[in-house]
Amino acid sequence: MPVPVLADRVVPYHLTFQDLQLHGAVAQLLYAAIDAGIASGMPAEAVEFVRTKSRPWFGSAAEGTRSPRRIRC
C-alpha cells in the first residue's frame, strides 16, 4: 500500500548516478578493508588449528590431538 509523502520530502536519489560519483570506489574500499581484517587474523588462526586440531600424517609416529570424532582401529 503506497504511503503519501510530501513532494519536498522526496530525495531524487536517481540523479546521484548521472554524474561521476564515489559510491563504487567507497564500496570497494570498504570490502577491501573487511577482507584485510579477516586476512590479518588468518595466520594466528591457522597456527592455532595446526597445533590443536590437526592430525599427523598416517605413517608418522607422532601423536595427534585427541578428537572425539576420530575412530581408533
N, CA, C and O atoms as a GROMACS GRO file, in nm:
protein
  292
    1MET      N    1   0.085  -0.116   0.000
    1MET     CA    2   0.000   0.000   0.000
    1MET      C    3   0.090   0.124   0.000
    1MET      O    4   0.177   0.135   0.086
    2PRO      N    5   0.070   0.215  -0.093
    2PRO     CA    6   0.152   0.336  -0.100
    2PRO      C    7   0.133   0.425   0.023
    2PRO      O    8   0.026   0.432   0.081
    3VAL      N    9   0.240   0.492   0.058
    3VAL     CA   10   0.236   0.586   0.170
    3VAL      C   11   0.249   0.726   0.113
    3VAL      O   12   0.342   0.753   0.037
    4PRO      N   13   0.157   0.815   0.148
    4PRO     CA   14   0.167   0.952   0.096
    4PRO      C   15   0.287   1.026   0.155
    4PRO      O   16   0.311   1.023   0.276
    5VAL      N   17   0.364   1.093   0.066
    5VAL     CA   18   0.481   1.169   0.108
    5VAL      C   19   0.474   1.305   0.040
    5VAL      O   20   0.442   1.315  -0.078
    6LEU      N   21   0.504   1.409   0.116
    6LEU     CA   22   0.506   1.544   0.060
    6LEU      C   23   0.619   1.556  -0.042
    6LEU      O   24   0.726   1.496  -0.024
    7ALA      N   25   0.596   1.632  -0.148
    7ALA     CA   26   0.694   1.644  -0.256
    7ALA      C   27   0.827   1.700  -0.209
    7ALA      O   28   0.932   1.662  -0.261
    8ASP      N   29   0.827   1.789  -0.111
    8ASP     CA   30   0.953   1.847  -0.064
    8ASP      C   31   1.032   1.750   0.026
    8ASP      O   32   1.144   1.781   0.067
    9ARG      N   33   0.974   1.634   0.055
    9ARG     CA   34   1.041   1.532   0.136
    9ARG      C   35   1.099   1.419   0.051
    9ARG      O   36   1.162   1.328   0.105
   10VAL      N   37   1.080   1.424  -0.079
   10VAL     CA   38   1.130   1.320  -0.169
   10VAL      C   39   1.272   1.357  -0.213
   10VAL      O   40   1.297   1.469  -0.258
   11VAL      N   41   1.364   1.262  -0.198
   11VAL     CA   42   1.503   1.283  -0.238
   11VAL      C   43   1.523   1.223  -0.377
   11VAL      O   44   1.494   1.105  -0.398
   12PRO      N   45   1.570   1.301  -0.472
   12PRO     CA   46   1.591   1.248  -0.608
   12PRO      C   47   1.720   1.166  -0.616
   12PRO      O   48   1.818   1.208  -0.678
   13TYR      N   49   1.718   1.049  -0.555
   13TYR     CA   50   1.837   0.964  -0.544
   13TYR      C   51   1.889   0.922  -0.682
   13TYR      O   52   2.010   0.908  -0.699
   14HIS      N   53   1.802   0.903  -0.778
   14HIS     CA   54   1.845   0.859  -0.910
   14HIS      C   55   1.936   0.962  -0.979
   14HIS      O   56   2.013   0.925  -1.067
   15LEU      N   57   1.928   1.088  -0.940
   15LEU     CA   58   2.012   1.190  -1.000
   15LEU      C   59   2.158   1.178  -0.954
   15LEU      O   60   2.248   1.233  -1.018
   16THR      N   61   2.180   1.107  -0.848
   16THR     CA   62   2.315   1.088  -0.796
   16THR      C   63   2.404   1.019  -0.899
   16THR      O   64   2.524   1.045  -0.904
   17PHE      N   65   2.348   0.933  -0.980
   17PHE     CA   66   2.426   0.850  -1.071
   17PHE      C   67   2.437   0.908  -1.211
   17PHE      O   68   2.487   0.840  -1.301
   18GLN      N   69   2.392   1.030  -1.232
   18GLN     CA   70   2.405   1.091  -1.365
   18GLN      C   71   2.545   1.145  -1.389
   18GLN      O   72   2.590   1.148  -1.503
   19ASP      N   73   2.614   1.188  -1.287
   19ASP     CA   74   2.749   1.240  -1.298
   19ASP      C   75   2.846   1.143  -1.230
   19ASP      O   76   2.805   1.039  -1.178
   20LEU      N   77   2.972   1.178  -1.230
   20LEU     CA   78   3.072   1.099  -1.160
   20LEU      C   79   3.041   1.097  -1.011
   20LEU      O   80   3.000   1.198  -0.954
   21GLN      N   81   3.061   0.983  -0.951
   21GLN     CA   82   3.033   0.970  -0.808
   21GLN      C   83   3.128   0.868  -0.747
   21GLN      O   84   3.196   0.796  -0.820
   22LEU      N   85   3.133   0.861  -0.614
   22LEU     CA   86   3.228   0.777  -0.545
   22LEU      C   87   3.167   0.652  -0.483
   22LEU      O   88   3.237   0.580  -0.412
   23HIS      N   89   3.041   0.625  -0.507
   23HIS     CA   90   2.976   0.511  -0.441
   23HIS      C   91   3.050   0.379  -0.466
   23HIS      O   92   3.073   0.303  -0.373
   24GLY      N   93   3.086   0.352  -0.590
   24GLY     CA   94   3.154   0.227  -0.623
   24GLY      C   95   3.291   0.217  -0.558
   24GLY      O   96   3.327   0.113  -0.505
   25ALA      N   97   3.368   0.327  -0.563
   25ALA     CA   98   3.502   0.327  -0.505
   25ALA      C   99   3.496   0.310  -0.353
   25ALA      O  100   3.576   0.237  -0.296
   26VAL      N  101   3.402   0.378  -0.290
   26VAL     CA  102   3.390   0.368  -0.144
   26VAL      C  103   3.347   0.226  -0.106
   26VAL      O  104   3.397   0.172  -0.007
   27ALA      N  105   3.257   0.166  -0.181
   27ALA     CA  106   3.214   0.029  -0.152
   27ALA      C  107   3.331  -0.068  -0.168
   27ALA      O  108   3.347  -0.157  -0.085
   28GLN      N  109   3.412  -0.052  -0.272
   28GLN     CA  110   3.527  -0.140  -0.291
   28GLN      C  111   3.628  -0.122  -0.178
   28GLN      O  112   3.688  -0.219  -0.132
   29LEU      N  113   3.648   0.001  -0.135
   29LEU     CA  114   3.741   0.026  -0.024
   29LEU      C  115   3.690  -0.039   0.105
   29LEU      O  116   3.768  -0.097   0.181
   30LEU      N  117   3.561  -0.029   0.128
   30LEU     CA  118   3.501  -0.091   0.247
   30LEU      C  119   3.521  -0.243   0.244
   30LEU      O  120   3.564  -0.301   0.343
   31TYR      N  121   3.490  -0.306   0.132
   31TYR     CA  122   3.503  -0.451   0.123
   31TYR      C  123   3.650  -0.496   0.130
   31TYR      O  124   3.680  -0.601   0.185
   32ALA      N  125   3.740  -0.416   0.074
   32ALA     CA  126   3.883  -0.447   0.083
   32ALA      C  127   3.929  -0.440   0.229
   32ALA      O  128   4.010  -0.521   0.273
   33ALA      N  129   3.878  -0.342   0.304
   33ALA     CA  130   3.914  -0.331   0.445
   33ALA      C  131   3.860  -0.449   0.524
   33ALA      O  132   3.928  -0.499   0.614
   34ILE      N  133   3.740  -0.494   0.492
   34ILE     CA  134   3.683  -0.611   0.559
   34ILE      C  135   3.767  -0.735   0.528
   34ILE      O  136   3.801  -0.811   0.618
   35ASP      N  137   3.802  -0.754   0.401
   35ASP     CA  138   3.885  -0.868   0.363
   35ASP      C  139   4.022  -0.862   0.429
   35ASP      O  140   4.074  -0.965   0.472
   36ALA      N  141   4.081  -0.743   0.438
   36ALA     CA  142   4.212  -0.728   0.501
   36ALA      C  143   4.203  -0.761   0.650
   36ALA      O  144   4.294  -0.821   0.707
   37GLY      N  145   4.093  -0.721   0.714
   37GLY     CA  146   4.075  -0.753   0.855
   37GLY      C  147   4.062  -0.903   0.878
   37GLY      O  148   4.119  -0.957   0.972
   38ILE      N  149   3.988  -0.969   0.792
   38ILE     CA  150   3.973  -1.114   0.802
   38ILE      C  151   4.108  -1.181   0.778
   38ILE      O  152   4.147  -1.271   0.853
   39ALA      N  153   4.179  -1.137   0.675
   39ALA     CA  154   4.308  -1.198   0.641
   39ALA      C  155   4.413  -1.174   0.749
   39ALA      O  156   4.503  -1.256   0.767
   40SER      N  157   4.403  -1.062   0.821
   40SER     CA  158   4.506  -1.034   0.923
   40SER      C  159   4.499  -1.133   1.039
   40SER      O  160   4.600  -1.156   1.105
   41GLY      N  161   4.383  -1.190   1.064
   41GLY     CA  162   4.370  -1.288   1.171
   41GLY      C  163   4.397  -1.430   1.128
   41GLY      O  164   4.406  -1.520   1.212
   42MET      N  165   4.411  -1.452   0.997
   42MET     CA  166   4.425  -1.587   0.944
   42MET      C  167   4.552  -1.658   0.989
   42MET      O  168   4.543  -1.775   1.026
   43PRO      N  169   4.671  -1.596   0.988
   43PRO     CA  170   4.790  -1.672   1.028
   43PRO      C  171   4.781  -1.726   1.171
   43PRO      O  172   4.816  -1.842   1.195
   44ALA      N  173   4.736  -1.646   1.263
   44ALA     CA  174   4.724  -1.692   1.402
   44ALA      C  175   4.622  -1.804   1.414
   44ALA      O  176   4.644  -1.901   1.488
   45GLU      N  177   4.512  -1.793   1.343
   45GLU     CA  178   4.410  -1.898   1.346
   45GLU      C  179   4.463  -2.027   1.284
   45GLU      O  180   4.434  -2.136   1.333
   46ALA      N  181   4.541  -2.015   1.177
   46ALA     CA  182   4.598  -2.135   1.113
   46ALA      C  183   4.696  -2.205   1.207
   46ALA      O  184   4.696  -2.328   1.217
   47VAL      N  185   4.779  -2.128   1.275
   47VAL     CA  186   4.874  -2.187   1.370
   47VAL      C  187   4.799  -2.256   1.483
   47VAL      O  188   4.833  -2.367   1.522
   48GLU      N  189   4.697  -2.190   1.535
   48GLU     CA  190   4.617  -2.249   1.644
   48GLU      C  191   4.551  -2.378   1.598
   48GLU      O  192   4.546  -2.475   1.674
   49PHE      N  193   4.499  -2.380   1.476
   49PHE     CA  194   4.434  -2.500   1.424
   49PHE      C  195   4.534  -2.615   1.412
   49PHE      O  196   4.506  -2.727   1.453
   50VAL      N  197   4.651  -2.586   1.354
   50VAL     CA  198   4.751  -2.690   1.334
   50VAL      C  199   4.799  -2.745   1.468
   50VAL      O  200   4.822  -2.866   1.481
   51ARG      N  201   4.815  -2.659   1.567
   51ARG     CA  202   4.865  -2.703   1.697
   51ARG      C  203   4.762  -2.780   1.779
   51ARG      O  204   4.799  -2.865   1.859
   52THR      N  205   4.633  -2.751   1.761
   52THR     CA  206   4.532  -2.811   1.849
   52THR      C  207   4.436  -2.907   1.781
   52THR      O  208   4.375  -2.990   1.850
   53LYS      N  209   4.419  -2.900   1.650
   53LYS     CA  210   4.315  -2.981   1.587
   53LYS      C  211   4.362  -3.070   1.474
   53LYS      O  212   4.290  -3.160   1.432
   54SER      N  213   4.482  -3.046   1.423
   54SER     CA  214   4.527  -3.125   1.308
   54SER      C  215   4.576  -3.262   1.353
   54SER      O  216   4.605  -3.285   1.470
   55ARG      N  217   4.586  -3.351   1.258
   55ARG     CA  218   4.631  -3.488   1.285
   55ARG      C  219   4.760  -3.513   1.211
   55ARG      O  220   4.781  -3.457   1.103
   56PRO      N  221   4.849  -3.596   1.265
   56PRO     CA  222   4.975  -3.624   1.196
   56PRO      C  223   4.950  -3.710   1.072
   56PRO      O  224   4.845  -3.772   1.057
   57TRP      N  225   5.048  -3.713   0.985
   57TRP     CA  226   5.043  -3.798   0.866
   57TRP      C  227   5.027  -3.943   0.911
   57TRP      O  228   5.084  -3.981   1.013
   58PHE      N  229   4.952  -4.025   0.837
   58PHE     CA  230   4.919  -4.161   0.881
   58PHE      C  231   5.041  -4.248   0.904
   58PHE      O  232   5.034  -4.342   0.984
   59GLY      N  233   5.150  -4.221   0.838
   59GLY     CA  234   5.269  -4.302   0.855
   59GLY      C  235   5.363  -4.250   0.962
   59GLY      O  236   5.468  -4.309   0.988
   60SER      N  237   5.325  -4.138   1.025
   60SER     CA  238   5.412  -4.075   1.123
   60SER      C  239   5.398  -4.143   1.259
   60SER      O  240   5.294  -4.199   1.292
   61ALA      N  241   5.504  -4.137   1.338
   61ALA     CA  242   5.500  -4.191   1.473
   61ALA      C  243   5.451  -4.087   1.573
   61ALA      O  244   5.435  -4.117   1.691
   62ALA      N  245   5.426  -3.965   1.527
   62ALA     CA  246   5.382  -3.857   1.616
   62ALA      C  247   5.240  -3.883   1.664
   62ALA      O  248   5.158  -3.942   1.594
   63GLU      N  249   5.213  -3.837   1.784
   63GLU     CA  250   5.078  -3.850   1.842
   63GLU      C  251   4.998  -3.725   1.805
   63GLU      O  252   5.046  -3.613   1.820
   64GLY      N  253   4.878  -3.744   1.757
   64GLY     CA  254   4.792  -3.633   1.719
   64GLY      C  255   4.709  -3.583   1.836
   64GLY      O  256   4.720  -3.634   1.947
   65THR      N  257   4.629  -3.484   1.811
   65THR     CA  258   4.540  -3.433   1.914
   65THR      C  259   4.425  -3.530   1.935
   65THR      O  260   4.391  -3.607   1.845
   66ARG      N  261   4.367  -3.525   2.050
   66ARG     CA  262   4.252  -3.611   2.080
   66ARG      C  263   4.127  -3.550   2.019
   66ARG      O  264   4.091  -3.436   2.051
   67SER      N  265   4.062  -3.624   1.934
   67SER     CA  266   3.941  -3.577   1.870
   67SER      C  267   3.828  -3.676   1.900
   67SER      O  268   3.846  -3.796   1.878
   68PRO      N  269   3.713  -3.630   1.948
   68PRO     CA  270   3.603  -3.722   1.976
   68PRO      C  271   3.546  -3.786   1.850
   68PRO      O  272   3.477  -3.888   1.858
   69ARG      N  273   3.574  -3.728   1.733
   69ARG     CA  274   3.521  -3.784   1.608
   69ARG      C  275   3.619  -3.878   1.540
   69ARG      O  276   3.588  -3.936   1.436
   70ARG      N  277   3.736  -3.894   1.598
   70ARG     CA  278   3.836  -3.981   1.536
   70ARG      C  279   3.813  -4.125   1.580
   70ARG      O  280   3.794  -4.152   1.698
   71ILE      N  281   3.814  -4.216   1.486
   71ILE     CA  282   3.792  -4.358   1.515
   71ILE      C  283   3.929  -4.425   1.527
   71ILE      O  284   4.013  -4.415   1.438
   72ARG      N  285   3.949  -4.493   1.636
   72ARG     CA  286   4.075  -4.566   1.656
   72ARG      C  287   4.054  -4.710   1.614
   72ARG      O  288   3.952  -4.771   1.646
   73CYS      N  289   4.152  -4.764   1.541
   73CYS     CA  290   4.142  -4.904   1.496
   73CYS      C  291   4.224  -4.995   1.585
   73CYS      O  292   4.228  -5.116   1.563
   0.00000   0.00000   0.00000
